[in-house]
Amino acid sequence: MSTCESRTDCGRPLNSEAEANYNLRLRHPDALDQMAAWQRYAAQARAGLAHLPDLAFGDDPDERMDVFPAAQAGAPAVMFVHGGYWQAGDRRDVSFVAPELVRAGIAVAANNYSLAPGATLDRMVAQTAKALHWLRRNAPRFGIDPHRLHVMGHSAGGHLAAMMLTAHGVNQGEDGGELRGAIAISGLFDLGPLVGTSINHALGLDAATARRLSPAHQTRASAAPLYTLVGGDETEGFHAQSRQIAAHWRDVHALPPVTGRHHYDVLDIFRDPDNPWLAAVTEVITR
């Protein structure tokens, strides 16, 4: 997150409405505690679940992936893209999404990508596509059916997941494959509102770049469906983001909002084997 004060973006006036909608550290003062809990849950998941860590899908040190295979060969798979507003987070922080999905017969991969301000958003999109291509090419190594590959992401990761359905990502890719589907949890599909917020200090987006890298302003290049999910207690900005992508693209399916959950604890659905929203996500991936 930006180190600038909440009312200015390093001297530039902020859009107060957008700041209230998207500066989630201000809205949720316990966000760092929530993220620390994720890391504990994730460490427990890695300790208790067979997996292949630190797999290189490219030459950059950031281009690494962990894979949690399913028990049976020919499994569907989902690559989970972490959030952090493109400037924080790590694949290991979200390992806790894997155990219940693996128990349901789904192989799970979690990828890293380079972060701002050292990397541009274009680079992150390209790295996410590279990770998906690599995972498909190497699917037999992990018992994955390459024709049942999904991508799922949270927050900024939801944006990157949706971008995989545009020409910037994976469509009729170099390996001739096609995604089965994308799932965006608390996703960002129109980056325009972020330009006037403190979040943009590290990203350096202008209006034109934000539009070019916004799924809600891009032509869809994949026939794979997009599923969206938000917490019921998210800000109006995030609810509006999901409505906007549904209005712009066909074959967008909004799962019911997760009752009583906000931007951070919405991911708790993956830790509850009886959670109906986890069941809905599992059904999307295994159908």
C-alpha positions as CSV (number, residue, x, y, z in Angstrom):
1,M,0.0,0.0,0.0
2,S,1.0,3.6,-0.4
3,T,3.0,5.3,2.3
4,C,1.3,8.6,1.6
5,E,-1.3,10.2,3.8
6,S,-4.9,9.2,3.4
7,R,-6.1,12.6,2.0
8,T,-3.4,13.0,-0.5
9,D,-1.5,10.8,-2.9
10,C,2.0,12.2,-2.3
11,G,0.8,15.7,-2.8
12,R,-2.0,15.0,-5.3
13,P,-5.6,15.3,-4.1
14,L,-7.4,12.0,-3.7
15,N,-10.9,11.1,-4.9
16,S,-12.5,10.7,-1.4
17,E,-15.3,8.4,-2.6
18,A,-13.0,6.1,-4.4
19,E,-10.5,6.1,-1.5
20,A,-13.3,5.1,0.8
21,N,-14.4,2.3,-1.5
22,Y,-10.9,0.9,-2.2
23,N,-8.5,1.8,0.6
24,L,-9.4,-1.3,2.6
25,R,-6.7,-1.0,5.2
26,L,-8.5,2.2,6.4
27,R,-11.9,0.4,6.4
28,H,-10.5,-2.7,8.1
29,P,-7.9,-1.8,10.7
30,D,-7.5,-5.5,11.5
31,A,-6.4,-6.3,8.0
32,L,-2.8,-7.1,9.0
33,D,-4.1,-9.4,11.7
34,Q,-6.3,-11.2,9.1
35,M,-3.3,-11.6,6.8
36,A,-1.1,-12.9,9.6
37,A,-3.9,-15.5,10.3
38,W,-3.8,-16.5,6.6
39,Q,-0.1,-17.1,6.9
40,R,-0.7,-19.4,9.9
41,Y,-3.4,-21.3,8.1
42,A,-1.3,-21.5,5.0
43,A,1.7,-23.0,6.9
44,Q,-0.6,-25.6,8.4
45,A,-1.9,-26.5,5.0
46,R,1.6,-26.9,3.5
47,A,2.7,-29.0,6.5
48,G,-0.3,-31.3,6.2
49,L,-0.7,-31.6,2.4
50,A,1.5,-33.2,-0.2
51,H,2.7,-30.6,-2.6
52,L,5.5,-29.6,-5.0
53,P,6.9,-26.2,-3.9
54,D,8.9,-23.6,-5.7
55,L,8.4,-24.8,-9.3
56,A,9.9,-22.4,-11.8
57,F,7.6,-21.4,-14.7
58,G,10.0,-18.8,-16.0
59,D,13.5,-17.4,-15.5
60,D,12.5,-14.5,-13.2
61,P,12.9,-15.3,-9.5
62,D,9.3,-14.2,-9.0
63,E,8.0,-16.8,-11.5
64,R,7.5,-19.6,-9.1
65,M,4.5,-21.9,-8.4
66,D,3.4,-24.4,-5.8
67,V,1.3,-27.3,-6.9
68,F,-1.0,-29.4,-4.6
69,P,-2.0,-32.5,-6.7
70,A,-5.3,-34.3,-6.3
71,A,-5.3,-38.0,-5.4
72,Q,-6.6,-39.2,-8.7
73,A,-5.0,-38.6,-12.1
74,G,-6.9,-36.7,-14.7
75,A,-8.1,-34.2,-12.1
76,P,-9.5,-30.7,-12.8
77,A,-7.2,-28.0,-11.6
78,V,-7.4,-24.4,-10.5
79,M,-4.5,-21.9,-10.4
80,F,-5.1,-19.4,-7.5
81,V,-3.7,-15.9,-8.0
82,H,-3.1,-14.0,-4.7
83,G,-4.3,-10.5,-4.0
84,G,-2.5,-7.5,-2.4
85,Y,-3.4,-4.7,-4.8
86,W,-0.6,-5.9,-7.2
87,Q,2.0,-4.6,-4.6
88,A,1.9,-7.1,-1.8
89,G,1.2,-10.8,-1.0
90,D,2.7,-14.1,-1.9
91,R,1.5,-17.4,-3.2
92,R,2.4,-19.1,0.1
93,D,0.0,-16.8,1.9
94,V,-3.0,-18.5,0.2
95,S,-2.0,-22.2,0.6
96,F,-4.9,-22.6,2.9
97,V,-7.3,-22.5,-0.1
98,A,-5.9,-25.9,-1.2
99,P,-6.9,-28.6,1.4
100,E,-10.7,-28.7,0.9
101,L,-10.4,-28.3,-2.8
102,V,-7.8,-31.2,-3.0
103,R,-10.2,-33.3,-0.9
104,A,-12.8,-32.6,-3.5
105,G,-10.6,-34.0,-6.2
106,I,-9.2,-30.7,-7.5
107,A,-5.5,-30.1,-8.0
108,V,-4.5,-26.6,-6.8
109,A,-1.6,-24.4,-8.0
110,A,-0.6,-21.1,-6.5
111,N,1.6,-18.7,-8.5
112,N,3.6,-15.6,-7.8
113,Y,4.1,-12.6,-10.0
114,S,6.4,-9.6,-9.7
115,L,5.0,-6.7,-7.6
116,A,4.7,-2.9,-8.0
117,P,6.4,-0.5,-7.9
118,G,9.2,-2.7,-9.3
119,A,6.9,-4.2,-11.9
120,T,4.2,-2.9,-14.2
121,L,0.7,-4.3,-14.4
122,D,1.4,-5.3,-18.0
123,R,4.3,-7.5,-16.7
124,M,2.0,-9.1,-14.0
125,V,-0.6,-10.0,-16.6
126,A,2.0,-11.5,-18.9
127,Q,3.5,-13.5,-16.0
128,T,0.0,-14.8,-15.0
129,A,-0.5,-16.0,-18.6
130,K,2.9,-17.6,-18.6
131,A,2.1,-19.5,-15.4
132,L,-1.1,-20.8,-16.9
133,H,0.6,-21.9,-20.2
134,W,3.4,-23.6,-18.1
135,L,0.8,-25.4,-15.9
136,R,-1.1,-26.7,-18.9
137,R,2.0,-27.9,-20.7
138,N,3.2,-29.7,-17.5
139,A,-0.3,-31.0,-16.5
140,P,0.6,-34.7,-16.9
141,R,3.4,-34.3,-14.3
142,F,0.8,-33.4,-11.7
143,G,-2.1,-35.7,-12.7
144,I,-4.0,-32.7,-14.2
145,D,-6.4,-32.9,-17.1
146,P,-5.1,-30.0,-19.3
147,H,-8.6,-29.5,-20.7
148,R,-10.1,-28.8,-17.2
149,L,-7.9,-25.9,-16.1
150,H,-9.4,-23.0,-14.3
151,V,-8.0,-19.8,-12.9
152,M,-9.2,-18.2,-9.7
153,G,-8.0,-15.1,-7.9
154,H,-8.8,-12.8,-5.0
155,S,-8.9,-9.0,-5.2
156,A,-6.0,-8.0,-7.5
157,G,-5.8,-11.7,-8.3
158,G,-9.4,-11.6,-9.4
159,H,-8.4,-8.9,-11.9
160,L,-5.6,-11.0,-13.2
161,A,-7.8,-14.0,-13.5
162,A,-10.4,-12.1,-15.5
163,M,-7.6,-10.7,-17.7
164,M,-6.8,-14.3,-18.8
165,L,-10.1,-14.2,-20.7
166,T,-8.9,-11.2,-22.8
167,A,-6.3,-11.0,-25.6
168,H,-3.8,-10.0,-22.9
169,G,-4.0,-13.4,-21.4
170,V,-4.8,-17.0,-22.4
171,N,-7.3,-17.6,-25.1
172,Q,-6.4,-19.8,-28.0
173,G,-2.9,-19.7,-26.6
174,E,0.5,-20.9,-27.8
175,D,-0.2,-24.4,-26.6
176,G,-3.6,-24.5,-28.4
177,G,-5.4,-24.8,-25.1
178,E,-8.5,-23.0,-23.7
179,L,-9.4,-22.3,-20.1
180,R,-12.4,-24.1,-18.7
181,G,-13.4,-21.1,-16.6
182,A,-12.3,-18.2,-14.4
183,I,-13.4,-17.3,-10.9
184,A,-12.9,-13.8,-9.5
185,I,-13.4,-13.3,-5.7
186,S,-13.7,-9.6,-4.8
187,G,-12.3,-8.9,-8.2
188,L,-11.4,-5.6,-9.8
189,F,-12.6,-5.2,-13.4
190,D,-12.5,-1.5,-14.0
191,L,-9.2,0.1,-12.7
192,G,-10.3,3.6,-13.6
193,P,-11.5,4.4,-10.0
194,L,-8.1,3.5,-8.6
195,V,-6.3,6.2,-10.5
196,G,-7.4,8.9,-8.0
197,T,-6.5,6.8,-4.9
198,S,-3.5,6.3,-2.8
199,I,-3.4,2.7,-4.1
200,N,-2.1,4.1,-7.4
201,H,1.0,5.6,-6.0
202,A,2.9,2.3,-6.4
203,L,1.0,1.3,-9.6
204,G,1.5,4.6,-11.6
205,L,-1.6,4.1,-13.7
206,D,-3.0,6.9,-15.9
207,A,-6.5,6.9,-17.3
208,A,-5.5,5.3,-20.6
209,T,-3.4,2.5,-19.1
210,A,-6.1,1.8,-16.5
211,R,-8.7,1.4,-19.3
212,R,-6.4,-0.8,-21.4
213,L,-5.8,-3.1,-18.5
214,S,-9.5,-3.2,-17.3
215,P,-11.4,-6.4,-18.3
216,A,-14.6,-4.3,-18.2
217,H,-13.2,-2.2,-21.0
218,Q,-11.6,-5.0,-23.0
219,T,-13.0,-7.3,-25.7
220,R,-13.4,-10.9,-24.4
221,A,-11.1,-13.3,-26.3
222,S,-12.2,-16.6,-24.6
223,A,-15.4,-18.5,-24.5
224,A,-14.7,-19.6,-20.9
225,P,-17.3,-18.4,-18.4
226,L,-16.4,-16.0,-15.6
227,Y,-17.8,-16.5,-12.1
228,T,-17.8,-13.6,-9.7
229,L,-18.1,-13.7,-5.9
230,V,-18.1,-10.9,-3.3
231,G,-18.6,-10.7,0.4
232,G,-21.9,-9.3,1.4
233,D,-20.2,-6.7,3.6
234,E,-17.8,-5.5,0.8
235,T,-17.8,-1.8,0.0
236,E,-20.3,-0.7,-2.7
237,G,-17.3,-0.2,-5.0
238,F,-16.6,-3.9,-5.1
239,H,-20.3,-4.8,-5.6
240,A,-20.3,-2.3,-8.5
241,Q,-17.2,-3.9,-10.0
242,S,-19.0,-7.2,-10.3
243,R,-22.1,-5.6,-11.8
244,Q,-20.0,-3.8,-14.3
245,I,-18.2,-6.8,-15.7
246,A,-21.6,-8.7,-15.9
247,A,-23.0,-5.8,-17.9
248,H,-20.0,-5.7,-20.3
249,W,-19.4,-9.4,-20.9
250,R,-21.7,-12.3,-21.7
251,D,-21.5,-15.6,-19.8
252,V,-20.7,-13.9,-16.4
253,H,-22.3,-15.7,-13.5
254,A,-22.6,-13.9,-10.1
255,L,-22.6,-16.3,-7.2
256,P,-24.7,-15.0,-4.3
257,P,-22.7,-12.7,-2.0
258,V,-21.2,-14.4,1.0
259,T,-23.3,-13.4,3.9
260,G,-21.6,-11.5,6.7
261,R,-18.1,-11.5,5.0
262,H,-16.0,-8.6,3.9
263,H,-13.0,-8.3,1.6
264,Y,-10.6,-10.2,3.8
265,D,-12.6,-12.8,5.6
266,V,-14.5,-13.8,2.5
267,L,-11.6,-16.3,1.9
268,D,-12.6,-18.1,5.1
269,I,-15.0,-20.1,2.9
270,F,-12.1,-22.3,1.9
271,R,-11.4,-23.4,5.5
272,D,-15.0,-24.7,6.2
273,P,-15.8,-28.0,4.5
274,D,-19.5,-27.4,5.0
275,N,-19.6,-23.9,3.6
276,P,-22.2,-23.6,0.8
277,W,-20.1,-21.0,-1.1
278,L,-17.1,-23.4,-1.1
279,A,-19.5,-26.1,-2.4
280,A,-20.6,-23.7,-5.2
281,V,-16.9,-22.9,-6.2
282,T,-16.1,-26.7,-6.1
283,E,-19.1,-27.4,-8.3
284,V,-17.9,-24.8,-10.9
285,I,-14.5,-26.4,-11.1
286,T,-15.6,-30.1,-11.2
287,R,-18.5,-29.9,-13.5
